[in-house]
């Protein structure tokens, strides 16, 4: 019988989005930051080989991409201040940071494609794990 519904990973990511949304509301109130709406989008790159195939490996997140979309007319500086304080105060973001999971958190104005503010956690100079996988796939495709 195939499994349906959310996995614990989905629930964990939903908890991250929900906690961050609540923290944004509290920080926005404290900073008198005005916004009409908030949307979130999360993508995870997770290595599950240790769950299914290679029992010597620990399943782990390789990278999280967390995009937040604000419907606001506030300045980029005010968005940056909201983001930094939210990153500092959000317990779920704190858990992912304490686990040193590579994470890209982008803060966008609703309807834009470039972030007003972006923060990268535990991303080395070689780029993100996702970028490395894409580059390796392109390199392999050229060989064929």
N, C-alpha and C positions, 0 to 999 in steps of 0.2 A: 504494500500500500504506500503510495507516494506521500511524502510529508507536505503539508500545506500550512500557510500562515507564517507568522513572524518567527524568526529564530531569536535566540538570546542576543545575538549580535545586533539584529534590528532593534530590539528593545533597548539595548545599551545606547545605540546611536540616537534613538528617539528620546531617551533620558537626557542625553547631551544637548539636543536641540531644545527640549522643553526647559531644562534648567537654564540654559543660556538665554532663552526668550524671557523667562521670569527675571533673571538678573538684569537684562537690558531694561525692562520696565522699571525696576527699582533704581538703577543707576540713572536712567533718563529722568525720572522724577527728581532725584537728588541734584542733578545738573541742570534742571529745567530745560531739557532737550526735548524738542517737539518732533513727533513723528506720527503719521496717520496709519501706518501699517508696517508689518514685519513679516518677511518670508524667510525660510531657511532651506538649504539644500546641502545634504551630506553625501559624500562618496567615500567609500573605504576600499583600501587595497589590503587584503588580509591573506596571510599565508596559512592555509588550512591543511597543508600536507601532513602535519603531525597529528591531525584529528583522524584522517582517513588512511594515509598511505605510509608515511615514515614515522613510526612511533618514537623515534629518537629525537624528533623535533618538537618544540613547543609551539602550538598555533599562536600566531601573533599578528597584530596590526602592523603593516609595513608603512602605511601612510593614511592620513585622513585629510580630505579636502572639505572644509566647512565654509559655505558661502552664506552670508546674511544680506538680505535685501531690505533696505529701509525706504519707506515712502516719506521723504523728508526734504525740507529746503535748507536745513542747517548746513553750515560750511564744512569743508573737508577737515579743518582743524577741530571742529566740534565733534565730527564723526570719529576722528582719531582719539580724542579725549574719552568719548563714550566707549570706544572699543577697548582701549587700554585699561580703563577701570573695570569694564565687564570681564576682561581676561583675568584681572587680578582677583575679582570677587566671586566668580562662578565656581562652585564646588566641583561640578562635573568637568569643566575645562581643566581645573586643577588636578583632577585624577589623571587625565590623559597626559598632562604635562609632567606630573610626577613619574609616570610610567615611561617618559621620554619617547613617546610615539611621535614620529615625524608628522607634522600637521601644518597645513596652510589654511589660515583663516582670512577670508576676504570679506570686506564690508563694502557693499555696493549701494548706490542710489537705485531705487526701483527703476527699471527700464534701461539701465546702462550695462555695458559689457566690460568696462574697466573698473577695478575696485577703487573706491575713494581712499581706502586704507587696506593694507594687507600686512599680516604678521606671519612669519614662518618660524616654527618651533622645531628644533632638532633636525634642520635641513643643512647638510654639509655644502661645501663649495662646489661639489660635483653636481648639485641639483637634487631634485626629489627622486625617491625610488621609482615613482611613476614615470618620470622623464627618462630615467635610466632604462626601464623596461621598453619604453617606446623606441628609444635609440637602438637598443639591441635588436628589436624586431625589425626595424628598418634596415639595419646592417645585414641581418640574416636574409631578408627579402631580396636585397641587392645581389647576394651571392647566388641566388637561384635563377 
